[in-house]
Amino acid sequence: MNNFVSTKLIFGETQFSQRGLVLLLPSALNLTLVIIMEPILNAILARTDNPEIAIGGFAISFGLIGLIGLPQLRVQHLTLIFLQDNYSLRALRIFVIRLAIIASLITLIIGITPLSTLIFGAIFSTDANLQNEAEISFLWMTPVPALMIIKMYLYGIALRIERPLIVWIGLTTSVVSICAIASALLFLDIQGSQIAAISVTFGNFIELGLMLFSLAIISLNFEKSGKHIKVTQFELTKFFAPLLIVAFLPAFSKPFILALVSHTSESTLSLAAFPLAMGIFTFFTFLVGGLTPTILALMNQGEDLKKISRFSIRIGLVSWLFIALIVWIPSLSNFLIGDLIGVSGRLHQLTLVALKILSVLPLIMVIEQIFAATLLQHKQVKKLVFINIGRLASLIIFALLINLFTALNGATIGAIAVLVTLSVESFLAIIFGYQHFFKPQIQGSQV
């Protein structure tokens, strides 16, 4: 009898893990698509007549576009939490359209007013050619922030109703269309960063159109419960405003850490080694990055949070194993960093040291996402603001202390800064989310 129960539990966990992976893979890829596409587009721009200016101009404009479109990261969470019935679907649609309009207005104001000269000339560049390149590509990408926000809303719907195939269709369409358009423009002898900008814009339009079509041909009618909780625009705004703060606060961490690295010993090499280590780490732990929307989707389908947590920890262990094998087995690290990426000498050493420090992070990140998702599900968004303020405060304190007491190289300091801040964030998430972890789950209606 005990063997039968054990077998049933193991089989149930296996089935659940398969279901979780079906949702997790597209979620994780969706969030890391920019990381994947940027080097591909840079490789295409490298074949233009003036590759340095083209790549630099696109990097500046695309970075600013990403900053304006940052709310997209939280729109998906908003959709997963509030989408319960046809009434909430309608309310979310109105809210997302308004948010997209605001993002479009901000992009237009920057693109067509003298503000563009201030931003691209005074802040980002003193080179006239680079400034001009950035302004042109930014204008081409004016619709992109709004498109990204609407896309994330549609991705949230697809995950909420457990239709991950729609997300796969959108992701595949985006990658193929962007690469095809960029290659065609290069073949037609179009020059400059506008190659990447035009392909990103039209690629997003094509992806959005296909997503809308895919969702239109399936039924989005929720079960009639006879009782509907009316979701107002005020309630959505009240919930979303703190989420914006939560999205923007971590965005300051990366430039802050890079600035910290630039003022340390071996700064030139470290400014190359630290981003390289972060890129490798992000690539091999991309599944961890998609856990929050996956956890929310599973919770809204009524799955047990403890079962979800076990699944998430297994994902963290697998990610940790991948990165640990690479950094602690010399033959693997030499192949990846030396042979595949082509880094050697001191830069290779600094990259590997930074990776070894970062390699302990996957499980810490998983714990943070479990408790952060729990807080989101219980709509405790103000606590998430305090958690991210604590993360930023820990970074500032670390910066002050590290300059006083150590002369470590910049790559090591950058990696330690990431480890410290994410560890503090995880610890605070546990402190604020612990009591909600054991509360009854707020289950959404079924589709």
N, C-alpha and C positions, 0 to 999 in steps of 0.2 A: 504493500500500500504506500509506504514511504517513498519507494523507488518510483512508483507511478506519479505521485505528487511532485517529486523532484523533476522527473522528466517533463511533466506538464508545465512546471514553472520555467524550466530552461527553454522549452519550445516556445512558450509565451514571450519570454524575453527576446528570443531570436526573431520572432515575428515582429515584435515591437521595434527592435533595432533596425530591421529592414525597412519598416514603415518610416522610422525616424530618418534614416539615411536618404530615402526617397525625397523627403522634404528638405533635408539639410544640404545636400549637394547643390541644387540650384540656388538656394539661399546664399550659400557661401560663395559660389561663383559669381552671383549677381553683385555681391558687395566688393569682390576683388577684380571685377572686370576692368576697371580703370587701370589698375596695376598691370594687368595683362596687356591691355591695348596700347598704353602709352609707349612702351619700348618698340612695339610693332610699327606704330606711326612714326616714331623717331627714326627707325630704320629706313622707312620710305622717304622721309624728309632728308636723310643723309645723302640721297641720290640727286638732290636738287643742285642748282648752280652755286648757291650760297648756303650750305647746310648749317653752319654755325648760327647764322641769323635766323634761319627758318625754324630750327629746333628751339632756340632760345625764345623767339617770339611766341611760338605755340605754347611753350612751357609756362610763360608768364600769363598769357591770356587764358589758358586752360585751367591754371591754378586759381585765377580769379573767378572764372565760371564755376568751378567746383565749390568755392567759398559761398557764392551767391546761392548755389543749389544745395547747400548743406542741409536744409530742412528735409530733403528727400530721405535722408537716413532715418528720420523719426516719423515720416508719413506712413511708412510701412508698419511701424509699431502701433501707431494710432489706429490704422485700419484693422489690424489683427485684434486689438483690444475692444474697439467699439462696434465692429461689424457683427450684429446679432440677428437682424431681420431686414425687411425691405425698407422700413422707416429709417433705420440707422444708415443703410446703404445710400439713401437719398441725401441724408444730412451730410455724410462724409463726402459725397460727390460735390455738393455745393461748397463745402469748406476747402476741399483740395483745389477746385477751380479758382476760388478767391486767392488762395495761396500762390497758385501758378501765375495769376495776373499780377500780384505784388512783385514776385520774382522777375517777371518780364519788364515791369516798369523800372525796377532798380537797374536791370541790365541795360535798358534803353537810355536811361538817364546818364549812366556811365559812358555808354558807347557814342552818343550823339551830342554831348555837351562838352564844354571845356574841362569838365572833370576828368575826361580821359587823358588829357595832356598832363594833368597833375599826377594821376595815378601811374600811367605808363612812362611818363618822362621823369618826374621828380622822385617818385618813390621806387620804381622798379629799375629804371634804366637812365643812363646819361647818354647813351649812344642813339643818335637820331634814326639810324636804320633799324635798330632793334625795337625802338619805340614805335616806328611806323608799322613794322611787321606785327607787333603785338596788337596794335589798334585795329588793323585790318582783320586779323583772325578773330579778334573779340567780336567785331561787328557781325561776322559770318555766324558766330555761335550765339547770337542774341536769343534765339528761341530755346536753347539747350537747357537752362535751369528749369524753365516751366515744363519742358518735356520730361526731364528727370523726375520731377515731383509727381507728375501724373503717372509716369511709368511705375514708380514705387507704390503708388496707391493701387494700381492694377496688379502688381506683384503681390501685394498684401491680400487682395481679394482671392487671387489664385491659391495662395498658401492657406488662407482661411478655409476655403472650400475643398482643400486637398486635391488641387489639380496642378501638381508640379510640372506636368508636361507642358502647360501653357508657359511657365517660366523658362523651361528648356527651349521652347520655340522662340521666345523673345530673345534669349541670350544668343542662340545660334544665329538668328537673323541679324542681330546687332553686329556681331563679330564679322560675319560674312559680308554684309552690306558695307560696313565701314572699310574693310580691307579692299573690297572690289572697287568701291568708288575712289579711294585714295590711289590705287594702282592705275585706274583708268585716267585719272587727272594727271598723274605723272607721265603716263604714256602720251597724253595729249600735250605734253610740254608745259603744263601749268606750273608755275614756280612759287616758292615761298610757303609760309606756314598756312596759307589759305587752303592748301591741299588737305591737310589734316582737319582744319576747321570745317570745311565744306563736307567732308566725309563724315565727321562726327554729327553734324547737324542733320544731314539727310539720312544717315544711318539711324539716328534716334527717331526721326519721323516715320521711317519704314517700320522700325520695331514697334513703335506705339500703335501704328495702324494695324499691324498684325495681331498685337495683343488685344486691341479693341474688338477685332473681328473674331478672335478665338473665344473671348468671353461672351460675345453676342450670340454665338451659336450653341451655347450651353445654357441650361436653366439656372437662373440665380434666384429662384423663388424659394424663400425660406419657409420652414414649416410654420403653420399658423398655430400659435400658442394661445391665442385669445387674449393675451396680455402683453402689451408693448410698453417698454420704457422709452419715452420720447427723448431723443438725443437732440439737444439744442446747439446752435452755433456758439452760444456763450460757453456751454459746457465743454465743447471741443476746444475752443480757444483757451479756456482756463487750464485744460489738461495739456495743450500743446505748447503754450508759452514757456513753461519750465523746461519742456523737452528741448526747445531751441537753445536754451542756456546750456543744457546738458550736452548738446551737439557742438556748440561753439567753444566751450571751455577746453575740451581736449584738443581742439584744433590749434590752440596756442601753444600746446606742449611741444610739438615738433619744431617750430622755428625757435622756441626758447632753448631747447636742448641743442639744436644746431649752433645757436649763438654761444652757448656754453662751451661746446666742443671747439669752436673757433678761437677761444681765448685760452686754450690749454697747450701743453707741449705737443709737438708733432701735429700741429693743427691742420696743415695742408693734407697730410696723409690721412689724418683722422676724419676729415670732412669727406673723404672718399670711402674710407673703411667702414665708418658707422652706418651711412645709408645703405652700403652694400650688404652689410650684415643684417640690417633691418629688412631689406628686400628678400634675402634668402630665408630669413626667419618667417616672414609673412607668407611666402610661397609655400613653405612646408607645413604651416599651421593654419592654412586658409579655412579649413573646416571649423576650427574654433571660432573664427569670426562670424560664421553664420548661425551660431547656436541660439542667440537671443530670439530672432524671428521664428526659428524652429520650435523652441520651447513654448513661445506664446501660442503658436498654431496648435501644438499638441495639447496645451492646457485648455484652449478654447474648445477642443474636441472632447474634453472631459477626462483626459488621461491623468493618471495619478502622478503627482509631482515627484514623489520619491523614485518612481520608475523612470521618469524623464531625467532625473538627476543622475541615476546610475548610467543611463545611456550617454549623457553628456560627459560624465567622468571617463567613460570608456573612450570617447572621442578624444578627450584630453590626453589620455595615456598613449593612444596610438600616435597622436601628433608629437608628444614628447619623445616617444621611441624613435620616430623618424629623424627628428632634429638631433637627438642624442647620438644616434649611430653615425650621423654625418660629422659631428664636431669631435667625437672621441675616438673614431677609427681613422687614423692618418691616411690610409689609402683612399677612403671615401672623401675626406675633406680635401685632399690634394687633387683628386679627380674633379670635384665640383668647383672649388675655388681656383685651382691652378689650371687644369686642362680645359674645363668647360667654359668658365668665365674668363680665364686668361689673366689672372692676377698672380703676381709673384713678389718675392722679396719681402720687404718690411710691410707693404700693403697687405700681403697675404697673411702675415703674422697678426697684424692688428685686427683684420677682419675675423680671423679664427678666434682670437681672444674675446672679441665682442660677442660672437656667436655662442661661445661657451657660457658666458654670463646670461645671455638671453634664453639659453636652452632650458632653464628651470621654470620658465614662465607659463607654458601651456596649461598646467593644472590650476595655477593661480588665476589665469584668465577665465577658465571654465567655472570656477567657484564664483567669481564676480558676476558672470553672466547668468548663472542660475539664480542668484539672489536679486540681481537687477531686474530680471524678467519677472520674478515674484512680486517685486515692488511695482512694476509696471502693471501687472495683472490686477493688483489691488488698488491701482491708480494713486500710488504714493509718490508722485513725481517730484514733490518738493524735497523729499529725502534723497532722491537722485541728484538734485542740485547740490545739496550739502556734501554728498559723497564726492562729486567732481570738484567742488571748492576745496575740499580736503586734499584731493589729488594734486591740484594746482599749488596749494600751500606747501605740500610736501616737496614739490619740485623746487619751489623758491628757497625753502630751508636747506634742501640738499645743495643747491647752487652756492649758497652762502658758506656752508660748512666745507664743501669740497675745495673751494678756493683758499680757505684758511689752513687746511690740514693735510693736503696731499699735492703731489706733483705727478700724478698719473697721466698717461697719455689720453688724448681726447676721445678715442674710440672706446676705451675702457670706461671713462667717465660717462659717456653717452649711454652705453649699455647699462651701467649701474643706475643711472638716472631713470631709465625706462623700467628697470626691475623694481626700484624703490617706489616709484609713483604708482605702478600697477599693483604692487603688493599692498600699498596703503589703500588704494581704491577697492581692492578685494576685501581687505579687512573691514573697511567702513561699510561695504555692502552687506557683509555678514552681520555687523552690529545693527544696522538699520533694518535689515530684511529678515532677521532670525525669527522674530515673533510672527511675521506674516507667512513664513515658510510652513508653519504648522496650522495655519488657519484653513478653514474649508475653502476649496477653490471656487472661483467665480466662473461657472461654466456657461459657454455661449450656446445658443440654439444650434441645432444641426441643420445641414443644408441637404 
